[in-house]
Amino acid sequence: MDEIITAESMTAELLREAIPELTDEQARRFIIYYDELIERNRSVNLTRITSPAEVAQKHFADSLLGMAMIPQGARVIDVGTGAGFPGIPLAIMRPDMELTLVDSLGKRVRFLEEVTEKLGIRARCIHARAEDAARNDALRAHFDIALTRAVAPMNVLLELTVPFLKVGGRSLMYKAGGVEAETEACSNAVKVLSCSLTVAGFEVPWGARTVVSAEKLAKTPSAYPRRAGTAQKKPL
């Protein structure tokens, strides 16, 4: 029989199995987040992962893997955030962050606006494609950290995220498992966009994970990002 998914399915004990360092208040917020995610997922395609244990592990805990790479008080943009991963879990744990969430689907952005308000998270939610948002003077070269998770190959992600960063900022790209082939394939993007890569691997009980950090070393050429869809069709 399929598991019946309810808000009560997500408990503080279950969360602490995945995230041992949680405070009671953080656990409370994650439970609210889970409740809102499951309820809205009935009408909007937010996630295929819905069981309490898998959400706690593969959405919430996985989102926190890059937390130590984010400086105190950082301006953070989550590009193509979807249901808010990894940005919202990070903001629950790190309220010092100044968070911006960007997604191209209006229904998802409305969910993000509502859930961040219920969680008491101060976040700017923007309905736009990454390529268009990065041409906005208020967003371009504005952030210390850019986040992406399961969005695209790294040579595409670099073009979509690096323009948002200040020089010295970092694009944190969350990946499952090994990234050797992707790292080799993005050598031209690294050169064109003036970045240097650092790879951090994590072994968690539910699988191997990687966070690739790309530090921005110089101003992004004005030609990038290219028009919407170009990076995916013709990666650097």
C-alpha positions in Angstrom: 0.0 0.0 0.0 1.3 3.5 -0.8 2.3 5.6 2.1 -0.3 8.2 3.0 1.5 11.6 2.9 0.3 14.0 5.6 1.8 17.0 7.4 2.0 14.8 10.5 4.3 12.4 8.7 7.2 14.8 9.0 8.4 14.9 12.6 11.2 16.6 14.4 12.8 13.1 15.1 12.8 12.2 11.5 14.4 15.6 10.6 17.1 15.1 13.2 18.0 11.8 11.7 19.0 13.7 8.5 20.1 17.0 10.1 21.3 16.3 13.7 22.2 19.9 14.5 18.6 21.2 14.2 17.2 23.4 16.9 13.5 23.0 17.9 12.6 26.2 16.1 14.4 25.1 12.9 12.7 21.7 13.0 9.3 23.5 13.4 10.0 25.6 10.3 11.1 22.6 8.2 7.8 20.8 9.2 5.8 23.8 8.0 7.8 23.8 4.8 7.1 20.2 4.2 3.4 20.7 4.9 3.2 23.5 2.4 5.3 21.7 -0.2 3.1 18.5 -0.1 -0.2 20.5 -0.1 0.8 22.7 -3.1 2.3 19.8 -5.0 -1.2 18.5 -5.4 -1.9 21.3 -7.9 1.6 22.5 -9.0 4.4 20.2 -10.1 7.0 21.1 -7.4 8.7 17.7 -6.7 8.5 14.0 -7.4 10.0 13.3 -4.0 7.2 13.4 -1.4 7.8 10.8 1.4 8.9 12.4 4.7 12.2 10.6 4.9 13.2 11.3 1.3 12.3 15.0 1.6 14.2 15.3 4.8 17.3 13.7 3.2 17.2 14.5 -0.5 15.7 18.0 -0.3 16.4 19.5 3.1 19.7 17.9 4.2 21.2 17.9 0.7 20.4 21.6 0.4 22.7 22.3 3.5 25.8 20.6 2.1 27.2 23.9 0.8 26.3 25.9 3.9 29.9 26.2 5.2 30.9 27.8 1.8 28.6 30.7 2.4 30.1 33.7 4.2 28.2 35.4 7.1 25.8 38.1 5.8 26.2 37.0 2.2 23.9 38.1 -0.6 22.7 34.9 -2.1 20.7 34.2 -5.3 19.2 30.8 -6.0 18.8 30.5 -9.8 16.1 28.2 -11.1 15.1 27.4 -7.5 11.9 25.5 -8.3 10.3 24.6 -4.9 13.0 26.6 -3.1 16.0 24.2 -3.0 18.6 24.8 -1.8 17.9 28.4 -0.9 15.0 28.0 1.6 16.6 25.2 3.7 19.8 27.3 3.9 17.9 30.4 4.9 16.2 28.4 7.7 19.6 27.5 9.1 21.3 30.7 8.2 19.0 33.7 8.7 22.0 36.0 8.3 21.8 35.4 4.5 20.1 38.0 2.2 18.2 35.6 -0.1 16.9 36.1 -3.6 14.9 33.3 -5.3 14.6 33.2 -9.1 12.3 30.9 -11.2 10.8 31.0 -14.6 7.4 29.6 -13.7 4.9 32.0 -12.1 3.1 29.3 -10.2 6.3 28.3 -8.5 7.1 31.9 -7.6 3.7 32.4 -6.0 4.4 29.3 -3.9 7.8 30.7 -2.9 6.3 34.0 -1.9 3.7 32.3 0.3 5.9 29.7 1.9 8.7 32.2 2.7 6.2 34.5 4.4 4.8 31.6 6.5 8.3 30.6 7.4 9.3 34.1 8.4 12.1 34.2 5.8 12.9 37.5 4.2 13.4 36.6 0.6 13.0 38.4 -2.7 11.1 36.2 -5.2 11.6 37.0 -8.9 9.7 35.6 -11.8 12.2 35.5 -14.7 14.5 33.4 -16.7 18.0 33.5 -15.5 19.3 35.0 -18.7 16.9 37.9 -18.4 17.4 38.4 -14.7 21.2 38.6 -15.1 20.7 41.6 -17.5 18.9 43.5 -14.8 21.4 46.1 -13.4 19.9 45.6 -9.9 20.9 41.9 -10.0 24.0 41.7 -12.2 27.3 41.5 -10.3 25.4 42.0 -7.1 25.7 38.7 -5.2 28.4 36.9 -3.1 26.9 33.5 -3.8 24.8 31.9 -6.6 23.2 28.6 -6.0 21.9 25.9 -8.4 20.7 22.4 -7.9 19.9 19.8 -10.6 19.3 22.5 -13.2 21.7 21.9 -16.0 25.3 20.7 -16.9 28.0 22.9 -15.4 29.1 24.6 -18.6 25.5 25.9 -18.8 25.2 26.7 -15.1 28.3 28.8 -15.2 26.9 31.1 -17.9 23.6 31.3 -16.1 25.1 32.1 -12.6 28.5 33.9 -12.9 27.0 37.2 -14.3 25.1 37.6 -11.0 28.3 37.5 -9.0 30.6 40.1 -7.7 34.3 39.5 -8.5 35.4 37.1 -5.8 31.9 35.6 -5.5 31.2 31.9 -5.9 28.7 29.9 -7.9 27.8 26.7 -5.9 26.6 24.0 -8.1 25.0 21.0 -6.3 25.4 17.7 -8.1 24.8 14.0 -7.4 27.9 11.8 -7.5 31.0 12.3 -9.6 31.5 15.3 -11.8 34.8 14.5 -13.6 33.2 14.5 -17.1 31.2 17.7 -16.5 34.3 19.4 -15.1 36.3 18.5 -18.2 33.5 19.7 -20.5 33.3 23.1 -18.9 36.9 24.1 -19.3 36.0 26.6 -22.1 33.3 28.1 -19.9 35.7 28.5 -17.0 38.1 30.3 -19.3 35.6 32.6 -21.0 33.9 33.5 -17.8 37.1 33.8 -15.7 36.5 31.3 -13.0 38.4 28.7 -11.0 36.8 25.5 -9.8 36.9 23.7 -6.5 35.2 20.3 -6.0 33.9 19.1 -2.6 32.6 15.6 -2.3 30.2 14.4 0.4 29.2 10.8 1.4 25.8 10.7 3.0 23.7 7.6 3.9 21.5 8.1 0.9 24.2 8.6 -1.7 27.3 10.4 -3.0 26.9 14.2 -3.4 29.1 16.9 -4.8 29.2 20.7 -4.5 31.3 22.4 -7.2 32.4 26.0 -6.3 33.3 28.3 -9.1 35.0 31.5 -7.9 34.6 34.6 -10.2 38.0 36.1 -10.9 37.2 39.0 -13.2 34.3 41.0 -14.6 31.9 39.0 -16.8 32.0 40.0 -20.5 28.9 42.0 -21.5 28.0 39.3 -24.1 27.0 36.9 -21.3 24.6 35.4 -20.6 23.5 35.0 -24.1 19.8 35.1 -25.1 17.4 32.8 -23.3 17.9 29.1 -24.4 21.2 29.7 -26.1 23.4 28.4 -23.3 21.5 25.1 -23.3 21.6 24.7 -27.1 25.2 25.9 -27.6 27.1 25.5 -24.4 30.4 27.3 -24.0 
